[in-house]
Amino acid sequence: GYAAEMDNPLMAHLISPELQNKKDILFGNMEEIYHFHNRIFLRELENYIEYPELVGRCFLDQMEDFQIYEKYCQNKPRSESLWRQFSDSVFFQECQRKLDHKLSLDSYLLKPVQRITKYQLLLKEMLKYSKNCEGAEDLQEALTSILGILKAVNDSMHQIAITGYDGNLNELGKLLMQGSFNVWTDHKKGHSKVKDLARFKPMQRHLFLHEKAVLFCKKREENGEGYEKAPSYSYKHSLNMAAVGITENVKGDAKKFEIWYNAREEVYIVQAPTPEVKATWVNEIRKVLT
């Protein structure tokens, strides 16, 4: 109703020049998602109509394909910003009128994001009623995998909001964790001033743990609405994981741990929001280091 009309010569006069050739930005890989569901996933699901408790297998077989949602969500901020510029254009109004839709295009562009979050709810519900029956393990594994994809989508939404990093983030390996922390620095080399300051006020830092480096960023204030509320992060510095060490326990605070660099030349005392978050991060970092 909209995408095809953008290629329709009879509608061309309604499309402003800045919107032309922007179809891929506006719709992302929506078509790829549609074909996956239409040609593959729906047909697979239909095989389980008589055996709904076994449907976990269907998700597991297709799990790799679900990663197309990550691509869609990563493009979403660009799509939204384009939509905001042109939402009141005659072209979109005309398409909506022809389709007789009560809702405008942006409601439909949100569908894939809602869909991928809905799957985990459906799987949770099914698990609730499938205890001790055949297929329960597959359902559990499918749920875990979908939650993994949601985490990757969420992490990547934060990662694309990093500004000021010179290199290519993809070269740092997989993004494993991201989150906000209080950080104190305690550098040994000649920065006695840094050391004095370090005792008191922590810095608010958003950390991104990759396989090859940990990035320290400063979160900038959010403004706008929808995906615009997504924060953005100014890159401050990074530590190469090859030269990182950790101290898991800092006296007097179950939420603190240390990340140190180059044989304790630089020491960062990191305070997590909860002991559980600290434990998860320490485990992930330990995995990378070993």
C-alpha positions as CSV (number, residue, x, y, z in Angstrom):
1,G,0.0,0.0,0.0
2,Y,2.9,2.4,0.5
3,A,6.1,0.7,-0.6
4,A,4.7,-0.2,-4.0
5,E,3.2,3.2,-4.5
6,M,6.7,4.8,-4.0
7,D,7.6,3.1,-7.3
8,N,4.4,4.0,-9.0
9,P,5.0,6.5,-11.8
10,L,1.5,7.9,-11.4
11,M,2.2,8.8,-7.8
12,A,5.7,10.3,-8.5
13,H,4.5,13.9,-8.6
14,L,3.3,13.6,-4.9
15,I,6.7,12.5,-3.6
16,S,9.0,15.2,-2.5
17,P,12.6,15.0,-4.0
18,E,14.1,14.4,-0.6
19,L,11.9,11.3,-0.1
20,Q,12.7,9.7,-3.5
21,N,15.1,6.8,-3.4
22,K,14.6,6.5,0.4
23,K,12.3,3.5,0.3
24,D,15.0,1.2,1.9
25,I,15.5,3.6,4.8
26,L,11.8,3.9,5.5
27,F,10.9,0.2,5.3
28,G,14.2,-1.4,6.2
29,N,14.1,-5.1,5.5
30,M,10.4,-5.4,6.1
31,E,10.1,-7.3,2.8
32,E,12.6,-9.9,3.9
33,I,10.7,-10.4,7.1
34,Y,7.5,-10.8,5.2
35,H,8.9,-13.4,2.8
36,F,10.5,-15.3,5.7
37,H,7.1,-15.6,7.4
38,N,5.1,-16.1,4.3
39,R,7.3,-18.7,2.6
40,I,9.0,-20.4,5.5
41,F,7.8,-19.9,9.0
42,L,4.1,-19.9,8.5
43,R,4.3,-23.2,6.5
44,E,6.4,-24.7,9.2
45,L,4.0,-23.6,12.0
46,E,1.1,-25.2,10.1
47,N,2.8,-28.6,10.5
48,Y,2.2,-28.3,14.2
49,I,-1.5,-27.5,14.2
50,E,-2.3,-31.0,15.7
51,Y,0.7,-31.0,18.0
52,P,1.0,-27.5,19.4
53,E,3.2,-28.6,22.3
54,L,6.0,-29.5,19.8
55,V,6.1,-26.1,18.2
56,G,9.3,-25.2,20.1
57,R,11.1,-27.3,17.5
58,C,9.8,-25.1,14.7
59,F,11.3,-22.0,16.4
60,L,14.6,-23.8,16.9
61,D,14.9,-24.9,13.3
62,Q,14.4,-21.3,12.1
63,M,16.3,-19.5,14.8
64,E,19.0,-18.2,12.5
65,D,16.4,-16.5,10.3
66,F,15.0,-14.6,13.2
67,Q,18.2,-12.5,13.2
68,I,16.6,-10.5,10.3
69,Y,14.7,-8.7,13.1
70,E,18.0,-7.3,14.4
71,K,18.6,-5.6,11.1
72,Y,15.1,-4.2,11.1
73,C,15.5,-2.7,14.6
74,Q,18.9,-1.3,13.9
75,N,17.4,0.6,10.9
76,K,14.4,1.8,12.9
77,P,15.8,5.1,14.2
78,R,16.7,6.2,10.6
79,S,13.3,5.1,9.5
80,E,11.6,7.1,12.3
81,S,13.6,10.2,11.6
82,L,12.6,10.1,7.9
83,W,9.0,9.5,8.8
84,R,8.9,12.5,11.1
85,Q,10.3,14.7,8.4
86,F,7.6,13.7,5.9
87,S,4.7,12.3,7.9
88,D,2.3,15.0,6.8
89,S,3.3,14.8,3.1
90,V,0.5,14.5,0.5
91,F,1.9,11.2,-0.7
92,F,1.4,9.4,2.6
93,Q,-2.0,11.0,3.1
94,E,-3.1,9.8,-0.3
95,C,-1.8,6.3,0.3
96,Q,-3.6,6.1,3.6
97,R,-6.8,7.4,2.0
98,K,-6.6,4.7,-0.7
99,L,-6.1,2.0,1.8
100,D,-8.8,3.3,4.1
101,H,-6.5,2.8,7.1
102,K,-7.5,4.4,10.4
103,L,-3.8,4.4,11.5
104,S,-0.9,6.0,9.7
105,L,2.1,4.2,8.3
106,D,4.3,4.5,11.4
107,S,1.9,2.2,13.3
108,Y,2.6,-0.5,10.7
109,L,6.3,0.1,10.7
110,L,6.3,-0.7,14.4
111,K,4.8,-4.1,13.9
112,P,8.0,-6.1,13.4
113,V,9.4,-4.7,16.6
114,Q,6.2,-5.7,18.5
115,R,6.1,-9.1,16.8
116,I,9.6,-10.2,17.9
117,T,8.7,-9.2,21.5
118,K,5.4,-11.0,21.3
119,Y,7.0,-14.4,20.5
120,Q,8.7,-14.6,23.9
121,L,5.3,-14.0,25.6
122,L,3.6,-16.7,23.5
123,L,6.4,-19.2,24.3
124,K,6.2,-18.4,28.0
125,E,2.4,-19.0,28.0
126,M,2.8,-22.3,26.1
127,L,5.5,-23.4,28.5
128,K,3.1,-22.7,31.4
129,Y,0.7,-25.3,30.0
130,S,3.3,-27.8,28.7
131,K,5.0,-28.9,31.9
132,N,6.2,-32.5,31.8
133,C,5.0,-33.1,28.3
134,E,6.9,-34.0,25.2
135,G,8.3,-30.9,23.6
136,A,8.7,-28.9,26.9
137,E,12.5,-28.8,26.6
138,D,12.3,-27.5,23.0
139,L,9.9,-24.8,24.1
140,Q,12.2,-23.8,26.9
141,E,15.2,-23.7,24.5
142,A,13.2,-21.7,21.9
143,L,12.3,-19.2,24.6
144,T,15.9,-18.9,25.7
145,S,17.0,-18.3,22.1
146,I,14.3,-15.7,21.4
147,L,15.3,-13.9,24.6
148,G,18.9,-14.0,23.3
149,I,17.8,-12.4,20.0
150,L,15.9,-9.7,22.0
151,K,19.0,-9.0,24.0
152,A,21.1,-8.7,20.9
153,V,18.5,-6.4,19.3
154,N,18.4,-4.3,22.5
155,D,22.2,-4.2,22.8
156,S,22.7,-3.2,19.1
157,M,20.1,-0.4,19.5
158,H,22.4,1.0,22.2
159,Q,25.6,0.3,20.2
160,I,24.4,2.2,17.1
161,A,23.9,5.3,19.4
162,I,27.7,5.5,20.1
163,T,29.2,8.7,18.6
164,G,32.8,9.8,18.4
165,Y,34.5,6.4,18.1
166,D,37.1,6.6,15.4
167,G,37.5,3.0,14.4
168,N,35.0,0.4,13.2
169,L,33.0,-1.1,16.1
170,N,32.5,-4.3,14.2
171,E,36.2,-5.0,14.5
172,L,35.9,-5.3,18.3
173,G,34.1,-8.6,18.0
174,K,30.7,-9.4,19.3
175,L,29.0,-7.1,21.7
176,L,28.5,-9.2,24.8
177,M,27.0,-6.7,27.4
178,Q,26.1,-3.1,27.8
179,G,25.0,-1.1,30.8
180,S,25.3,2.0,33.0
181,F,27.7,2.2,36.0
182,N,29.3,4.5,38.5
183,V,33.0,4.6,37.8
184,W,35.9,5.9,39.9
185,T,39.4,6.1,38.4
186,D,42.6,5.6,40.3
187,H,45.6,6.0,37.9
188,K,49.1,5.3,39.2
189,K,51.2,7.2,36.7
190,G,51.9,10.8,37.7
191,H,48.2,11.7,37.9
192,S,48.2,12.4,41.6
193,K,45.4,14.9,41.0
194,V,43.2,12.2,39.3
195,K,43.8,10.1,42.4
196,D,42.6,12.8,44.8
197,L,39.5,13.4,42.8
198,A,38.9,9.7,42.4
199,R,38.0,9.2,46.0
200,F,34.8,11.3,45.9
201,K,32.5,11.8,43.0
202,P,32.0,8.9,40.6
203,M,31.5,9.4,36.9
204,Q,28.4,8.0,35.2
205,R,29.6,5.8,32.4
206,H,27.9,3.4,30.0
207,L,30.1,0.4,29.4
208,F,30.1,-1.7,26.2
209,L,31.8,-5.1,26.6
210,H,33.1,-6.5,23.3
211,E,35.2,-9.6,22.8
212,K,38.3,-7.5,22.1
213,A,37.7,-4.3,24.0
214,V,35.6,-2.6,26.7
215,L,34.3,0.9,25.8
216,F,33.6,3.7,28.3
217,C,31.0,6.2,27.0
218,K,29.1,9.1,28.5
219,K,25.3,8.9,28.2
220,R,23.8,12.0,26.7
221,E,20.4,13.3,27.7
222,E,17.5,11.8,25.8
223,N,15.0,14.1,24.1
224,G,12.3,13.6,21.5
225,E,9.8,10.8,21.5
226,G,9.5,7.2,20.4
227,Y,12.9,5.9,19.3
228,E,14.3,9.4,19.5
229,K,14.1,8.9,23.3
230,A,16.8,6.3,22.7
231,P,19.9,7.7,24.5
232,S,23.1,8.5,22.6
233,Y,26.6,7.8,24.0
234,S,29.7,9.9,23.6
235,Y,32.8,7.7,23.3
236,K,35.4,8.5,26.0
237,H,38.0,5.7,25.8
238,S,38.4,2.0,25.5
239,L,40.6,-0.7,26.9
240,N,42.0,-3.6,24.9
241,M,40.8,-6.8,26.5
242,A,44.3,-8.3,25.9
243,A,45.7,-6.0,28.6
244,V,42.8,-6.0,31.0
245,G,42.5,-7.7,34.4
246,I,39.8,-7.7,37.0
247,T,39.5,-7.8,40.8
248,E,36.1,-9.3,41.6
249,N,35.7,-7.9,45.1
250,V,36.2,-4.4,46.4
251,K,36.2,-4.0,50.2
252,G,33.0,-2.7,51.6
253,D,30.7,-2.9,48.6
254,A,29.1,-6.0,47.1
255,K,28.2,-4.1,43.9
256,K,31.8,-3.0,43.1
257,F,34.5,-4.6,41.1
258,E,37.8,-3.4,39.5
259,I,38.8,-3.3,35.9
260,W,42.5,-2.6,35.6
261,Y,44.8,-2.1,32.7
262,N,48.5,-2.6,31.9
263,A,49.4,-4.2,35.2
264,R,47.3,-1.7,37.3
265,E,48.7,1.4,35.6
266,E,45.1,2.4,35.2
267,V,42.5,1.2,37.7
268,Y,38.7,1.7,37.2
269,I,36.5,0.9,40.2
270,V,33.1,0.0,38.7
271,Q,29.9,0.0,40.8
272,A,27.0,-1.9,39.3
273,P,23.3,-1.1,40.2
274,T,22.9,-4.5,41.9
275,P,25.1,-7.4,43.1
276,E,23.4,-9.5,40.4
277,V,24.4,-7.2,37.6
278,K,27.9,-7.2,39.0
279,A,28.0,-11.0,39.0
280,T,26.9,-11.2,35.4
281,W,29.5,-8.7,34.2
282,V,32.3,-10.3,36.2
283,N,31.4,-13.7,34.7
284,E,31.3,-12.4,31.1
285,I,34.6,-10.6,31.5
286,R,36.1,-13.7,33.1
287,K,35.0,-15.7,30.1
288,V,36.6,-13.2,27.7
289,L,39.9,-13.2,29.7
290,T,40.1,-17.0,29.8
